């Protein structure tokens, strides 16, 4: 039984909100560090930019793999949330689809070192690809269905097929200045139009 003289046995909601804010800040700073330096960015640099101690990072994410997975999931969820928001805030479903694919491309081309981490033997990464597909495919499918329903695009392409194609077009991004993945993805999307 907890000693009442030491205060409440559970943290106050304020502390939980602070902890959530700290975690969000850490994820955003870590994502920026991974974009700039890859997934091997020094934890001490991430902590300094987030305004926390290294111990705070390890309290939230005991291993580097835990941090990489959390950043990846955080960014996947941002793409998931963007789909309905873009549909609601754009004048056409095609515009919403195009803007979502732009976010998807951003997600794919800023994963310095993540591809190698995902192919490692670390069990922490094994389920990430399935998570990525399970979370993003329905969002893409909704955007495609809305654009097809509005008569703006062909209706004969599936979400997985489109995401797979975009993913493959992004493989060479940032490796050769002669290759512009965004331009090639835009050509792919233009091919879907019913003009």
Helices and strands as residue ranges (DSSP letters): G 4-6, H 13-37, H 43-50, H 54-60, H 64-89, H 93-109, H 114-118, G 123-125, H 128-149, H 159-169, H 181-190
